[in-house]
Amino acid sequence: MITDNKKDRIDAIVEYKNWNRLFDAITISACVGSAKSSEIIFSKTLSDIALKADECVFIDNNHKNLTIPESMGMNTIYFDDIKRDMTALENSLIELGIKMQKSF
């Protein structure tokens, strides 16, 4: 997970929702000194999880945040957080070959 949210907020959510079981790494822009508008935060995360860009999926609710990871070779998915269409998100992940477990 890559986020531009504040560290204390993310730490609280991660603990409350037990997101450590869902994400191999949680990279917070303030801790890295790089936002989603730079390759740095994505490169750091790829290094932390020891995967290639094409082995990862980046989901964001802002089209502009998909540009950098897509240029690096990541699979990207736009998630409209107003519509909150979880079925469409699930279908996009399945199209990428990701097996889904209902955990939400």
C-alpha positions as protocol buffer text, in pm:
chain_id: "A"
residue {
  index: 1
  type: MET
  ca { x: 0 y: 0 z: 0 }
}
residue {
  index: 2
  type: ILE
  ca { x: 123 y: 345 z: -91 }
}
residue {
  index: 3
  type: THR
  ca { x: -43 y: 644 z: 69 }
}
residue {
  index: 4
  type: ASP
  ca { x: -10 y: 1021 z: 97 }
}
residue {
  index: 5
  type: ASN
  ca { x: -207 y: 1018 z: 423 }
}
residue {
  index: 6
  type: LYS
  ca { x: -51 y: 1125 z: 752 }
}
residue {
  index: 7
  type: LYS
  ca { x: 149 y: 861 z: 934 }
}
residue {
  index: 8
  type: ASP
  ca { x: -45 y: 872 z: 1261 }
}
residue {
  index: 9
  type: ARG
  ca { x: -375 y: 836 z: 1075 }
}
residue {
  index: 10
  type: ILE
  ca { x: -253 y: 540 z: 870 }
}
residue {
  index: 11
  type: ASP
  ca { x: -95 y: 375 z: 1174 }
}
residue {
  index: 12
  type: ALA
  ca { x: -429 y: 392 z: 1356 }
}
residue {
  index: 13
  type: ILE
  ca { x: -624 y: 256 z: 1057 }
}
residue {
  index: 14
  type: VAL
  ca { x: -372 y: -23 z: 995 }
}
residue {
  index: 15
  type: GLU
  ca { x: -397 y: -132 z: 1357 }
}
residue {
  index: 16
  type: TYR
  ca { x: -777 y: -103 z: 1374 }
}
residue {
  index: 17
  type: LYS
  ca { x: -840 y: -281 z: 1041 }
}
residue {
  index: 18
  type: ASN
  ca { x: -548 y: -525 z: 1075 }
}
residue {
  index: 19
  type: TRP
  ca { x: -420 y: -421 z: 732 }
}
residue {
  index: 20
  type: ASN
  ca { x: -77 y: -572 z: 796 }
}
residue {
  index: 21
  type: ARG
  ca { x: -233 y: -905 z: 699 }
}
residue {
  index: 22
  type: LEU
  ca { x: -347 y: -759 z: 364 }
}
residue {
  index: 23
  type: PHE
  ca { x: -40 y: -565 z: 253 }
}
residue {
  index: 24
  type: ASP
  ca { x: 320 y: -682 z: 223 }
}
residue {
  index: 25
  type: ALA
  ca { x: 436 y: -323 z: 271 }
}
residue {
  index: 26
  type: ILE
  ca { x: 273 y: 3 z: 373 }
}
residue {
  index: 27
  type: THR
  ca { x: 465 y: 301 z: 242 }
}
residue {
  index: 28
  type: ILE
  ca { x: 370 y: 645 z: 372 }
}
residue {
  index: 29
  type: SER
  ca { x: 484 y: 940 z: 162 }
}
residue {
  index: 30
  type: ALA
  ca { x: 583 y: 1151 z: 464 }
}
residue {
  index: 31
  type: CYS
  ca { x: 817 y: 874 z: 582 }
}
residue {
  index: 32
  type: VAL
  ca { x: 981 y: 839 z: 241 }
}
residue {
  index: 33
  type: GLY
  ca { x: 990 y: 1208 z: 150 }
}
residue {
  index: 34
  type: SER
  ca { x: 814 y: 1140 z: -179 }
}
residue {
  index: 35
  type: ALA
  ca { x: 455 y: 1166 z: -295 }
}
residue {
  index: 36
  type: LYS
  ca { x: 270 y: 955 z: -551 }
}
residue {
  index: 37
  type: SER
  ca { x: 376 y: 1210 z: -812 }
}
residue {
  index: 38
  type: SER
  ca { x: 731 y: 1067 z: -806 }
}
residue {
  index: 39
  type: GLU
  ca { x: 883 y: 729 z: -888 }
}
residue {
  index: 40
  type: ILE
  ca { x: 1073 y: 734 z: -558 }
}
residue {
  index: 41
  type: ILE
  ca { x: 784 y: 612 z: -341 }
}
residue {
  index: 42
  type: PHE
  ca { x: 700 y: 334 z: -587 }
}
residue {
  index: 43
  type: SER
  ca { x: 1063 y: 226 z: -626 }
}
residue {
  index: 44
  type: LYS
  ca { x: 1103 y: 215 z: -247 }
}
residue {
  index: 45
  type: THR
  ca { x: 795 y: -3 z: -212 }
}
residue {
  index: 46
  type: LEU
  ca { x: 906 y: -237 z: -490 }
}
residue {
  index: 47
  type: SER
  ca { x: 1243 y: -270 z: -319 }
}
residue {
  index: 48
  type: ASP
  ca { x: 1078 y: -341 z: 18 }
}
residue {
  index: 49
  type: ILE
  ca { x: 864 y: -622 z: -124 }
}
residue {
  index: 50
  type: ALA
  ca { x: 1129 y: -750 z: -370 }
}
residue {
  index: 51
  type: LEU
  ca { x: 892 y: -757 z: -666 }
}
residue {
  index: 52
  type: LYS
  ca { x: 900 y: -622 z: -1019 }
}
residue {
  index: 53
  type: ALA
  ca { x: 657 y: -350 z: -1118 }
}
residue {
  index: 54
  type: ASP
  ca { x: 461 y: -582 z: -1350 }
}
residue {
  index: 55
  type: GLU
  ca { x: 397 y: -816 z: -1056 }
}
residue {
  index: 56
  type: CYS
  ca { x: 208 y: -544 z: -868 }
}
residue {
  index: 57
  type: VAL
  ca { x: -127 y: -369 z: -882 }
}
residue {
  index: 58
  type: PHE
  ca { x: -173 y: -6 z: -783 }
}
residue {
  index: 59
  type: ILE
  ca { x: -528 y: 111 z: -718 }
}
residue {
  index: 60
  type: ASP
  ca { x: -608 y: 479 z: -671 }
}
residue {
  index: 61
  type: ASN
  ca { x: -909 y: 710 z: -673 }
}
residue {
  index: 62
  type: ASN
  ca { x: -722 y: 980 z: -867 }
}
residue {
  index: 63
  type: HIS
  ca { x: -633 y: 925 z: -1233 }
}
residue {
  index: 64
  type: LYS
  ca { x: -319 y: 1140 z: -1208 }
}
residue {
  index: 65
  type: ASN
  ca { x: -177 y: 908 z: -940 }
}
residue {
  index: 66
  type: LEU
  ca { x: -186 y: 617 z: -1186 }
}
residue {
  index: 67
  type: THR
  ca { x: 52 y: 781 z: -1435 }
}
residue {
  index: 68
  type: ILE
  ca { x: 385 y: 711 z: -1260 }
}
residue {
  index: 69
  type: PRO
  ca { x: 320 y: 347 z: -1159 }
}
residue {
  index: 70
  type: GLU
  ca { x: 179 y: 273 z: -1503 }
}
residue {
  index: 71
  type: SER
  ca { x: 491 y: 421 z: -1667 }
}
residue {
  index: 72
  type: MET
  ca { x: 700 y: 191 z: -1444 }
}
residue {
  index: 73
  type: GLY
  ca { x: 508 y: -115 z: -1569 }
}
residue {
  index: 74
  type: MET
  ca { x: 265 y: -164 z: -1280 }
}
residue {
  index: 75
  type: ASN
  ca { x: -88 y: -278 z: -1339 }
}
residue {
  index: 76
  type: THR
  ca { x: -314 y: 11 z: -1242 }
}
residue {
  index: 77
  type: ILE
  ca { x: -683 y: 36 z: -1160 }
}
residue {
  index: 78
  type: TYR
  ca { x: -887 y: 350 z: -1113 }
}
residue {
  index: 79
  type: PHE
  ca { x: -1134 y: 317 z: -827 }
}
residue {
  index: 80
  type: ASP
  ca { x: -1414 y: 571 z: -822 }
}
residue {
  index: 81
  type: ASP
  ca { x: -1457 y: 634 z: -451 }
}
residue {
  index: 82
  type: ILE
  ca { x: -1788 y: 811 z: -508 }
}
residue {
  index: 83
  type: LYS
  ca { x: -1949 y: 515 z: -686 }
}
residue {
  index: 84
  type: ARG
  ca { x: -1767 y: 264 z: -462 }
}
residue {
  index: 85
  type: ASP
  ca { x: -1835 y: -12 z: -714 }
}
residue {
  index: 86
  type: MET
  ca { x: -1669 y: -304 z: -541 }
}
residue {
  index: 87
  type: THR
  ca { x: -1790 y: -549 z: -805 }
}
residue {
  index: 88
  type: ALA
  ca { x: -1613 y: -352 z: -1079 }
}
residue {
  index: 89
  type: LEU
  ca { x: -1296 y: -342 z: -866 }
}
residue {
  index: 90
  type: GLU
  ca { x: -1316 y: -714 z: -803 }
}
residue {
  index: 91
  type: ASN
  ca { x: -1369 y: -780 z: -1176 }
}
residue {
  index: 92
  type: SER
  ca { x: -1067 y: -564 z: -1264 }
}
residue {
  index: 93
  type: LEU
  ca { x: -853 y: -764 z: -1023 }
}
residue {
  index: 94
  type: ILE
  ca { x: -985 y: -1095 z: -1157 }
}
residue {
  index: 95
  type: GLU
  ca { x: -903 y: -978 z: -1513 }
}
residue {
  index: 96
  type: LEU
  ca { x: -544 y: -939 z: -1394 }
}
residue {
  index: 97
  type: GLY
  ca { x: -547 y: -1298 z: -1274 }
}
residue {
  index: 98
  type: ILE
  ca { x: -576 y: -1219 z: -905 }
}
residue {
  index: 99
  type: LYS
  ca { x: -770 y: -1471 z: -703 }
}
residue {
  index: 100
  type: MET
  ca { x: -1013 y: -1304 z: -470 }
}
residue {
  index: 101
  type: GLN
  ca { x: -1099 y: -1391 z: -111 }
}
residue {
  index: 102
  type: LYS
  ca { x: -1389 y: -1215 z: 50 }
}
residue {
  index: 103
  type: SER
  ca { x: -1235 y: -1031 z: 341 }
}
residue {
  index: 104
  type: PHE
  ca { x: -1443 y: -714 z: 346 }
}
